[in-house]
Amino acid sequence: MTSSRKNKTLLIDQEAASALELLKDGLLYPVTELMGEEKSKKVLQTSLIKDKTFPFPFILAPSGKTNKAVMQSLQKGEEVILLLQDQIFAILTVDEVFEIDPKERIKQIYGTDDLSHPGVTSTIQRIGNFAVSGEYTLINPILNQNKKKIQEAKTSISAQHTSALVMAANPLHRAHERLIRQTLDSTDLLVIFLLKPYNTQNISYDIRKESLEFFINNFLPKNRVIIIPLESSYIFAGFNEIIIDAIVAKNYGCDRLTIGRNHAGLGMFYDANSNKSIIDKVVGIDIEISISSEYVYCDKCTTLVSTNTCPHGQHHQISYRADSILALLEAGLLPPAVMMRKEISAFLLSKLLPNRFKNLEKLYYDTFPVEGLLEEHDEKDFYLELMKLYQTTSLT
């Protein structure tokens, strides 16, 4: 439905739309509405809603001169169109419009307003000086079938415990695999919430999902693992990310959440002469949160190990940094098999660098041993055979 713009209109982006959809789907409970000024102040003071943790006010404050002018003109009870990419996304009945400080809002989310922080830089551009509260109705809402999907999976195996992992898998590497196995080992059903961010610094969601599905279908009991997309909007950013992850996982029906030791939101803080993590601030959200070990490859142990159990120190350990592994792939290099499963490396390279070779068939038959029969081979086949040669060390 395209807006005629005869009514007052606020322009919103996909991140705001995603957050509003999460709210309507009940996935942000205890939040049930856009907050007004008084409720926002109370949440800032207590970090609680209905005696349950929520780290910052849930408000709608789109940026831009046009939005600011519209906000200042709105009256209580007036209807305003929320427009997303020239399509009517929702109709909001105004309850209150109030002024906010965008920098303070940024601190609430990220813990800092330092513009050198990449998240701060992108988010502050989309937060305006005024927020609007009120009931809203989504136009053409998409029915979220994922709750039903999880419940059906739980029923099919009579799951007593359902654990959640939230990951980007950008790309899926060996430490991800170990974390998945470790979590699955202590639960009945594992829900992997695969992030769908709004930037271009990630391998596309469909490609990441396909590589994760390959691992699940070939190396795990696939009836015990399901993938759920999770649009990673601004509310999941900063040091409160784990809290929002826990809230969403709980509302999806999970009773456990596992996070990695090197999770960006885990940051420690000093309180009453003891080290505590952000997890200790979670109140009233009935979900068990556990922190997994950090896994590395040790050249002395010659295997993937936990930093808690390996005695050899960092100078013998290879850390699994997704951005560095992705840099290898983007440069067209096959990551070592100790870092990433070769089938996944081959798949990702064939997707990231399609049609890379001018005469793939000739290169294939000139490079690898063949049985003499002419067969068609794709780029994924080529990378798999190339990995075999890389792993051949003896000439005797």
N, C-alpha and C positions, 0 to 999 in steps of 0.2 A: 504494500500500500504506500503510495507516494504522497508526501505532504503537499497540500496546496499553500501552506504557510499563511493561511488566513488567520489561524489561531496563533497565540504566542508559542514560540518554539525554543527549546533548549537543544543545542547540539551536543551529543555525547559520543564517546569513542567505544571501541570494542571492549576495552578493559572495564569500563564502567558498566556496559551492558552485561558482560559476563558476571560481574559481582551482583548486579540486580537479579539476574537469573538464579544464581546460587541462593540468594535470599528467598526468592519465591519458591524454590524447590525444597526449602527447609534445611538446607545443608550448612547454614551458618548459625543455627540455633545454639545459644539462647537469643541471638539477634532475630527479631521478627519484623522489623520495620526500619525505615529511614529515620534517623534520630534528629530530634530538635535540639535547640541550644541547651536547655537545662539537663536533658538526659545525656547529652554529649559531655557536659562538664562533670556530671556524676561518674561517668565511665572513666574519664581522665583521672579522677581522684581515686577511684577504687579498683579500676580494671575488672569490674564485675558487672554482670547483668543477671538478675535473678539468682544471685549467689553463685554464679558460674563465671569462669574467666572469659573475658573478651578484652583484647589488649588495647584497643583504641576505638573511638566513636565510628559508627558506620554511617557515613554521610555521603551526599551527592553534591559535589562542588566543581562543576565543569568550568574550564578556563575560557578565556577569549573575551574580547570587547563586546561582541554581540550578546553572548550569554550574560555578561555582567549587567548590561543595560536591561535585558529581559528580567533578570533576577530582581533588580531594584524596582521594577514596575509591578511585580506580582502581588496579588492580594489574597488573603486567606479565603479558601473556598473556590478559587479560580482554577480552571483546568489548563494545563500546559502540555504540549506535545514534547516527548523526548524523541529526537530524531537521530537515527544512526545511518550514516552513509545514504542520506536522502530518502530513507525509508522510515515510516513511523514505527518506533520500537515499543513505546508505551505511552499511556496517558496518565498524568499525575495530577491529583487534586491537592492543591497547595494547602498545607497546614501552617507552615512557618518558613520565612526566609531570614537568615541571620549571617552576620559577618564572621569570617574566620581568618586566621593568619596562616597562609600557605606554608611558611617556614616552620611554624610550630606543628602543622599537620605532617610535614615531612619528618620532623624529629620523632613524632609519635610512631611513625611507621618504621623508619630506618634507624632511629637512635642517634641520628646526626643530620645536619643540613649542609655538610661539606660538599661542595659542588664537584670535587674531584672523585666522589663516589659515583660510579656509572648509573646506579639506580636512582640516586637523588637527582642527577642531571636530567634524566628522562621523565621522572615522575613530577618534578616541580613545574614542568612546562604544562602539565595537564590539570593542575589544581588551581581553581579560581579563588577570589576573595569572598564569595558568598556561597552558602549552602542552602539547599531547599529540602524540606521534609514534607511528608504526606503519603497517603495511600496511592499506589499506582497499579495499573492494569497492563499486563503485557499484551501486545497485539501479535497474533499468530505465534503464540509460544510453542516451542519445540518440547514435546513430552520427553522428559528424562527417564529413559528405560533402565538406567544403570542400577538403581536401587533394586528393581525387580530382577535384574540379571544376577546381582550378588545374592539376593535371597534364594533364587532358584539354585544357584551353585551350592549354597549352604545346605539347602534341603536335600539335594541329590546325594550328598556324601554324609548327611547328618552331622554337620560340623558343629562342634562344641565351642571352638575358638576360631575367630577370623582375624588375621593379622593384616596390617597395611604397610606398604612401602611406598614412599613418594620419591620418584626419581625422574631425571631427564633422559638418562641412558644416551648421552650425547658425546661419544657413542657408547654402546654397551661393551664393557671390558671385563677382564677376568675378576677384578675385585667386586664388580656388580654381581657377577655370577655367584661368587662365594657368599655375598651378603644375602642374595635370594635363597640360596640353599640353606644357609644357617637359619634364616627366618622360617623357612618352610619346615625345617626339622623339628620345630617346637610349636607348630600350629596345625590345624586341620585344613584351613583354606587361606590362601594368600591372595590379597588384592594388591596389584601393582598399579598405583596411580601414576600414569605417564603424563608428564607435564607438556602442555601446549602453550609455550610462551608467544609473545607478540613481536619478537624481534627476528632478525635474519641471521643471527649468530649461531643458530642451531641447525642441525640436519633436520629436514622436514619431519613432521610428526609421523606421516605415513611410512616413511623409510625407517625411522626408529622403531615404530610399532612392528613392522615386518621383521626386523632383525630380532626383536625381543620375542616375537611369536615363534621364530625359527628355533631359538634356544629352548623355549618352553615345550614346543611340540616334539623336539628331538632328544631332549636331555632331562626333562622333568616329568613327574606325573601330571599330565596336562589337565586332568579333571580337578586338580587342587589349586590351580593358579588361573586368575583372570586378570585382564588388563582393562583399566577404566581411564578414559581421557580426563585430564584435569586442566582446565584453562588457567594458566598461571598469571593472573592479573596482579595489579599493584598491591592488593591486600595481602598477598603471600610473600611480599618482599621483607627484607630487613631481619632484625633479630627476633621478631615475633612470628616468623614463618612457621616454626615448629608448632606453635600454639594453634595457628589457623589450620595447619595440616591435621593436628589431632582433632580439632572440632569437626572438620569436614569428614575425616575418616570415621569418627564416632557416628555422625549423622547418616553415613552411608551403611552403618551396621557393623562396623569393625569394633572389636573390643581390645585390640592391641595395635601398637604402632612401633615399628623399629626404625631407628635412624642411625646413620653412619657416624662414627666418631669425628670425622672431618666435615660434618655438615656445617654449612656456612652460618646457620642460625643458632648453633649450639653454644656460642660464646660464653665463657665463664665470667662470673662477677663475684666480688668479695662481699660477704654479708655475715655479720656477727662472728667474725674470726673463723669462718669456714668457707670452703669453695662450694658454690652451688651453681647449677646451670639454669637456663631459662625454664627447663622442665619443672623445677621446684616451684615456679610461680603458677602452675596450672592448678586451678581449684574447681571442683564440682563437675569436671568433665570426666565421666566414668570410662576411662580408657587407660590401659597400662602402657606406659612409654618406656622402651628399653633402648639403650645405646649399645650398638655393636662395636666390636673391635675394629681398628684400622688395619687393613691388609696391605702387605707389600710383597714383592718378590725378593727373596734373599739369595744372593749368589753363593753363599756358603751352605745354606739349607737346600739350595737348588729346588725350591718350591714356593708356592704362595703361603705366607705365614702371617700370623697376627703379630703386631708390634709388641703385644704383651708377652708373647712367648718366645720371640726370637732374641737370642743373646748377642747377636753380631754387630748391632749398631747401624746407624744410618748410612755409613760409608759402604756397607755391603747390601743396601736395600734400594730397590726401585719402587718409587711411589706411583700409584695409578692416578695420574692427573688427566682428566678427560680432555681438557683444553689442549694439552701437549699431544695426546694421541690423535685428536682431531686434526691438529696441525700437520701431522705426518700424512694422514689420509688426504687432506686437502692439497698437499704437495705431491700426491700421487704415489706415496710410499706405503708399502705393506708394513704395518706394525708387527713387531716380533710376536710369535705365537704365545709367548709367556705374558704378553700384555693383552692380546685379543684373540679370540678363537678365529682360526684361519677362514672358516666358512663365512663368518660375519664380516671379516676384513674384505674378503673377495666380493661379497654382496655390496658392501658400502662403496667400495671403489668403483664398481660397475655402475652404481647409481650417481655418485658424485662426479665422475668423469666419464660420461657416456661417449661412445664413438671416439675413444681416445686414439685408437690405432687405425691407420689407413688401410692396412691389409691384414686383418686379424688372423684369417685362416692360414696365410703363408707364414706369419710369425709363429703361430702355434705349431705348425708342422716342422718348421726349421729349428724350433727351440726344444721341443719335448719328444721323448720316444713315443711312437704310435704303432699300432698293430697293422698298419698298411691300408686300412679301410678309410675311405674319405667320409668324415662325419662333420656335421656342423658343430661349432663350438662358440659359445658366447664369451663375453669378457670375464664373467664370473669364473668360468672354467679355466680361462687363461691364468687368472690370479691364483687359483687353487693349485694349478700345476707349478706355477712359479714359486709358490711357497714351499712346495716339496723340494725343489732344487735348492732353495735357500737353506733348507734343513739337512741337506746332504753334505756331510763334512769329510768323508773319506774318499780317497782316490785309489785305494788298494783293494 
